[in-house]
Amino acid sequence: MGIVKIGDGLHEDLRKASTVMCRSINAQAEFWIKVGMLAETNPSMTFNEIVAQKLKEADVTLPEIKAA
């Protein structure tokens, strides 16, 4: 494990986001890094598509949303 230096502003945003998402600061940073890597390597996919694919790969059952 290593240390990553980030700017104060980004760290503050990370702290705030981690509170909203009920994650530790490190877990929030790891999530953003993973999603960012996936987005860069799959530029045609949206954030929601990336998350849905990862949930499916983890065998999480996703409910269907039916249009009204």
Secondary structure, 3 states (H helix, E strand, C coil): CCCCCCCHHHHHHHHHHHHHCCCCHHHHHHHHHHHHHHHHHCCCCCHHHHHHHHHHHCCCCCCCCCCC
